[in-house]
Structure formats: structure tokens, C-alpha cells
Amino acid sequence: MNDLIVAVVAICAVFSFLTAKHYFRYKSGLTVQGAQTDQLQSEINALKQRIATLEAIVTDPGYQLKRDIERL
């Protein structure tokens, strides 16, 4: 009976160790992804601002007139 209890406790200890190991590996990966997500989000915001500026330039009537004159 005692051997069975020792075996069950050993199996539970190994399972708990493996679960904790995977959890901390997963948790550390989220921190890296969080920092990378913030960096990518700021880059996306900068690109959106640049696109808005380019759209304003291209849709400006003066820009279209300048292109028409250059074609002639």
C-alpha cells in the first residue's frame, strides 16, 4: 500500500513540475510578444499617418493640375 502512495505522489510531482515548466515558458513568451505588439502598433500608427498625408496630397486639386501640366 505504501509503495502505491509513493508512486502516486511521484507521478503527481512530475506532472506538477512539467505543468509549471510549460506555464512559465508560455508566460515568458507573452511578455516578449507584448513588447513586440506595442512596437508594431506604434509602427502601424505612424504608417497610417503617412498614408493620410499622402492621400491629402494626391487628392489636392493643385496636385492634379500640376500632373496635368507635366504631361503636356
N, CA, C and O atoms as a DFTB+ gen file, in Angstrom:
288 C
 N C O
     1  1       0.820      -1.191       0.000
     2  2       0.000       0.000       0.000
     3  2       0.867       1.260       0.000
     4  3       0.567       2.228      -0.699
     5  1       1.960       1.240       0.800
     6  2       2.827       2.405       0.867
     7  2       3.523       2.657      -0.472
     8  3       3.754       3.805      -0.852
     9  1       3.854       1.581      -1.179
    10  2       4.503       1.731      -2.483
    11  2       3.570       2.421      -3.478
    12  3       4.010       3.217      -4.308
    13  1       2.303       2.111      -3.383
    14  2       1.316       2.735      -4.270
    15  2       1.208       4.232      -3.996
    16  3       1.119       5.032      -4.928
    17  1       1.214       4.608      -2.729
    18  2       1.124       6.029      -2.358
    19  2       2.369       6.778      -2.841
    20  3       2.266       7.891      -3.358
    21  1       3.534       6.169      -2.671
    22  2       4.780       6.791      -3.120
    23  2       4.756       6.966      -4.640
    24  3       5.192       7.999      -5.147
    25  1       4.261       5.983      -5.359
    26  2       4.200       6.067      -6.818
    27  2       3.234       7.166      -7.256
    28  3       3.539       7.922      -8.178
    29  1       2.092       7.260      -6.615
    30  2       1.109       8.289      -6.966
    31  2       1.670       9.678      -6.678
    32  3       1.506      10.587      -7.491
    33  1       2.326       9.854      -5.540
    34  2       2.916      11.145      -5.191
    35  2       4.021      11.498      -6.182
    36  3       4.131      12.655      -6.588
    37  1       4.827      10.543      -6.573
    38  2       5.907      10.795      -7.532
    39  2       5.339      11.205      -8.888
    40  3       5.849      12.128      -9.523
    41  1       4.291      10.528      -9.328
    42  2       3.670      10.871     -10.611
    43  2       3.072      12.275     -10.546
    44  3       3.207      13.050     -11.493
    45  1       2.424      12.603      -9.451
    46  2       1.846      13.948      -9.292
    47  2       2.937      15.013      -9.265
    48  3       2.764      16.087      -9.842
    49  1       4.042      14.735      -8.612
    50  2       5.141      15.701      -8.538
    51  2       5.733      15.951      -9.925
    52  3       5.993      17.098     -10.287
    53  1       5.947      14.897     -10.698
    54  2       6.484      15.049     -12.052
    55  2       5.501      15.819     -12.930
    56  3       5.906      16.707     -13.681
    57  1       4.238      15.492     -12.844
    58  2       3.224      16.191     -13.628
    59  2       3.168      17.669     -13.255
    60  3       3.069      18.527     -14.132
    61  1       3.230      17.972     -11.950
    62  2       3.206      19.367     -11.497
    63  2       4.429      20.118     -11.997
    64  3       4.311      21.271     -12.413
    65  1       5.591      19.497     -11.965
    66  2       6.811      20.125     -12.453
    67  2       6.712      20.432     -13.939
    68  3       7.050      21.533     -14.374
    69  1       6.254      19.470     -14.712
    70  2       6.134      19.683     -16.155
    71  2       5.108      20.764     -16.488
    72  3       5.314      21.567     -17.397
    73  1       4.013      20.776     -15.752
    74  2       2.987      21.802     -15.971
    75  2       3.534      23.190     -15.654
    76  3       3.308      24.135     -16.409
    77  1       4.248      23.316     -14.545
    78  2       4.833      24.603     -14.162
    79  2       5.868      25.047     -15.191
    80  3       5.937      26.226     -15.537
    81  1       6.658      24.118     -15.673
    82  2       7.684      24.431     -16.674
    83  2       7.045      24.992     -17.944
    84  3       7.502      26.007     -18.470
    85  1       6.017      24.352     -18.427
    86  2       5.329      24.829     -19.630
    87  2       4.620      26.154     -19.376
    88  3       4.592      27.015     -20.255
    89  1       4.055      26.328     -18.201
    90  2       3.357      27.576     -17.878
    91  2       4.332      28.757     -17.877
    92  3       4.037      29.798     -18.464
    93  1       5.472      28.608     -17.235
    94  2       6.427      29.716     -17.176
    95  2       7.045      29.993     -18.544
    96  3       7.352      31.142     -18.862
    97  1       7.228      28.964     -19.345
    98  2       7.726      29.183     -20.709
    99  2       6.686      29.958     -21.517
   100  3       7.037      30.864     -22.273
   101  1       5.427      29.612     -21.363
   102  2       4.336      30.308     -22.048
   103  2       4.237      31.744     -21.555
   104  3       4.069      32.663     -22.356
   105  1       4.338      31.946     -20.254
   106  2       4.212      33.275     -19.658
   107  2       5.350      34.187     -20.129
   108  3       5.116      35.364     -20.405
   109  1       6.554      33.673     -20.224
   110  2       7.677      34.498     -20.681
   111  2       7.520      34.847     -22.156
   112  3       7.952      35.921     -22.575
   113  1       6.928      33.989     -22.939
   114  2       6.673      34.275     -24.346
   115  2       5.664      35.383     -24.527
   116  3       5.763      36.162     -25.476
   117  1       4.690      35.469     -23.630
   118  2       3.686      36.534     -23.722
   119  2       4.303      37.899     -23.468
   120  3       3.893      38.881     -24.086
   121  1       5.271      37.983     -22.580
   122  2       5.922      39.259     -22.284
   123  2       6.665      39.758     -23.516
   124  3       6.599      40.944     -23.840
   125  1       7.360      38.880     -24.195
   126  2       8.083      39.266     -25.406
   127  2       7.094      39.676     -26.484
   128  3       7.313      40.672     -27.174
   129  1       6.025      38.935     -26.637
   130  2       5.030      39.266     -27.643
   131  2       4.346      40.574     -27.314
   132  3       4.004      41.328     -28.225
   133  1       4.135      40.869     -26.042
   134  2       3.503      42.119     -25.641
   135  2       4.346      43.319     -26.037
   136  3       3.816      44.310     -26.540
   137  1       5.654      43.241     -25.815
   138  2       6.554      44.329     -26.193
   139  2       6.599      44.465     -27.709
   140  3       6.601      45.577     -28.238
   141  1       6.634      43.356     -28.391
   142  2       6.665      43.386     -29.850
   143  2       5.353      43.927     -30.400
   144  3       5.350      44.636     -31.406
   145  1       4.248      43.605     -29.758
   146  2       2.945      44.105     -30.180
   147  2       2.886      45.623     -30.043
   148  3       2.359      46.305     -30.922
   149  1       3.425      46.155     -28.946
   150  2       3.438      47.608     -28.757
   151  2       4.264      48.290     -29.843
   152  3       3.875      49.333     -30.370
   153  1       5.406      47.692     -30.172
   154  2       6.268      48.265     -31.213
   155  2       5.560      48.233     -32.565
   156  3       5.600      49.216     -33.306
   157  1       4.922      47.133     -32.887
   158  2       4.216      47.026     -34.165
   159  2       3.027      47.970     -34.228
   160  3       2.736      48.530     -35.285
   161  1       2.341      48.154     -33.119
   162  2       1.196      49.063     -33.083
   163  2       1.641      50.495     -33.329
   164  3       0.965      51.231     -34.047
   165  1       2.759      50.904     -32.749
   166  2       3.251      52.271     -32.987
   167  2       3.697      52.432     -34.431
   168  3       3.515      53.500     -35.015
   169  1       4.272      51.398     -35.013
   170  2       4.666      51.450     -36.420
   171  2       3.435      51.549     -37.326
   172  3       3.455      52.283     -38.314
   173  1       2.386      50.834     -37.005
   174  2       1.146      50.902     -37.780
   175  2       0.551      52.298     -37.698
   176  3       0.085      52.835     -38.703
   177  1       0.563      52.893     -36.500
   178  2       0.027      54.250     -36.355
   179  2       0.827      55.254     -37.176
   180  3       0.250      56.155     -37.785
   181  1       2.157      55.106     -37.200
   182  2       2.991      56.006     -37.995
   183  2       2.690      55.843     -39.485
   184  3       2.624      56.828     -40.219
   185  1       2.509      54.605     -39.926
   186  2       2.199      54.359     -41.338
   187  2       0.822      54.896     -41.715
   188  3       0.639      55.409     -42.819
   189  1      -0.141      54.784     -40.813
   190  2      -1.467      55.340     -41.077
   191  2      -1.395      56.850     -41.240
   192  3      -2.068      57.426     -42.094
   193  1      -0.574      57.482     -40.416
   194  2      -0.413      58.937     -40.513
   195  2       0.237      59.320     -41.845
   196  3      -0.164      60.300     -42.473
   197  1       1.224      58.558     -42.267
   198  2       1.879      58.832     -43.553
   199  2       0.911      58.635     -44.713
   200  3       0.913      59.417     -45.664
   201  1       0.085      57.595     -44.640
   202  2      -0.897      57.347     -45.700
   203  2      -1.906      58.483     -45.760
   204  3      -2.286      58.914     -46.848
   205  1      -2.342      58.969     -44.612
   206  2      -3.294      60.073     -44.582
   207  2      -2.678      61.316     -45.219
   208  3      -3.360      62.043     -45.942
   209  1      -1.400      61.566     -44.958
   210  2      -0.714      62.715     -45.561
   211  2      -0.620      62.549     -47.076
   212  3      -0.876      63.493     -47.825
   213  1      -0.256      61.357     -47.523
   214  2      -0.153      61.105     -48.965
   215  2      -1.512      61.225     -49.654
   216  3      -1.606      61.752     -50.763
   217  1      -2.556      60.739     -48.999
   218  2      -3.900      60.870     -49.572
   219  2      -4.300      62.337     -49.690
   220  3      -4.927      62.741     -50.669
   221  1      -3.936      63.123     -48.691
   222  2      -4.259      64.556     -48.748
   223  2      -3.517      65.231     -49.893
   224  3      -4.066      66.108     -50.559
   225  1      -2.278      64.829     -50.122
   226  2      -1.501      65.431     -51.213
   227  2      -2.072      65.022     -52.558
   228  3      -2.261      65.867     -53.433
   229  1      -2.344      63.755     -52.732
   230  2      -2.791      63.246     -54.034
   231  2      -4.188      63.744     -54.375
   232  3      -4.474      63.993     -55.547
   233  1      -5.053      63.895     -53.405
   234  2      -6.413      64.344     -53.699
   235  2      -6.529      65.863     -53.761
   236  3      -7.606      66.393     -54.035
   237  1      -5.440      66.554     -53.512
   238  2      -5.441      68.016     -53.592
   239  2      -5.600      68.428     -55.060
   240  3      -4.875      67.913     -55.912
   241  1      -6.515      69.330     -55.378
   242  2      -6.724      69.746     -56.775
   243  2      -5.465      70.343     -57.397
   244  3      -5.232      70.169     -58.593
   245  1      -4.667      71.028     -56.627
   246  2      -3.431      71.604     -57.158
   247  2      -2.458      70.532     -57.614
   248  3      -1.743      70.726     -58.597
   249  1      -2.419      69.424     -56.928
   250  2      -1.537      68.323     -57.309
   251  2      -1.972      67.733     -58.649
   252  3      -1.134      67.451     -59.505
   253  1      -3.258      67.549     -58.828
   254  2      -3.771      67.000     -60.079
   255  2      -3.479      67.953     -61.229
   256  3      -3.104      67.508     -62.313
   257  1      -3.641      69.257     -61.013
   258  2      -3.351      70.245     -62.045
   259  2      -1.874      70.214     -62.405
   260  3      -1.520      70.312     -63.580
   261  1      -1.010      70.081     -61.407
   262  2       0.431      70.013     -61.654
   263  2       0.779      68.781     -62.494
   264  3       1.625      68.863     -63.385
   265  1       0.147      67.661     -62.226
   266  2       0.390      66.445     -63.024
   267  2      -0.077      66.621     -64.442
   268  3       0.583      66.167     -65.377
   269  1      -1.216      67.280     -64.619
   270  2      -1.722      67.511     -65.982
   271  2      -0.791      68.413     -66.762
   272  3      -0.580      68.201     -67.956
   273  1      -0.231      69.416     -66.109
   274  2       0.697      70.323     -66.779
   275  2       1.971      69.605     -67.144
   276  3       2.512      69.825     -68.228
   277  1       2.470      68.746     -66.262
   278  2       3.688      67.981     -66.541
   279  2       3.495      67.024     -67.710
   280  3       4.442      66.769     -68.454
   281  1       2.311      66.497     -67.886
   282  2       2.032      65.572     -69.009
   283  2       2.123      66.309     -70.344
   284  3       2.509      65.713     -71.349
   285  1       1.779      67.580     -70.366
   286  2       1.815      68.339     -71.605
   287  2       3.247      68.629     -71.940
   288  3       3.526      69.266     -72.956
